[in-house]
């Protein structure tokens, strides 16, 4: 019985890939493709939200503000789909709030300045997304 166990262990050391390993590779590659598809869909959704005027740029955000606080403050105007906040070393902090409906974004731009606290600067509010502020192309007139 000891000789049969040694021969079976030598068979398990085969270096050729088993069919199961190949299918694992295909599955992993497929997940990368689905991840890429998901990322492309997210970009398209963000671009659509910008075009529909549902994204509000909020400038002059205090350095102590958190994303959840920004979302909570601006949720008084409507349902927020996404909220991001960006801090810079220079102190010109900003964020983007994406509303479900354009009317809510219009209301935020019109009345968002009322949300500041006494010790804060007024927010800079306008429509747009990151692309508007970091344009890739331009035209000479």
Secondary structure, 3 states (H helix, E strand, C coil): CHHHHHHHHHHCCCCCCCHHHHHHHHHHHHHHHHHHHHHHHHHHHHHHHHHCCCEEEEECCCCCCCHHHHHHHHHHHCCEEEEEEECCCCCCCEEEEEECCHHHHHHHHHHHHHHCCCCCCCCEEEECCHHHHCCCCCCCC
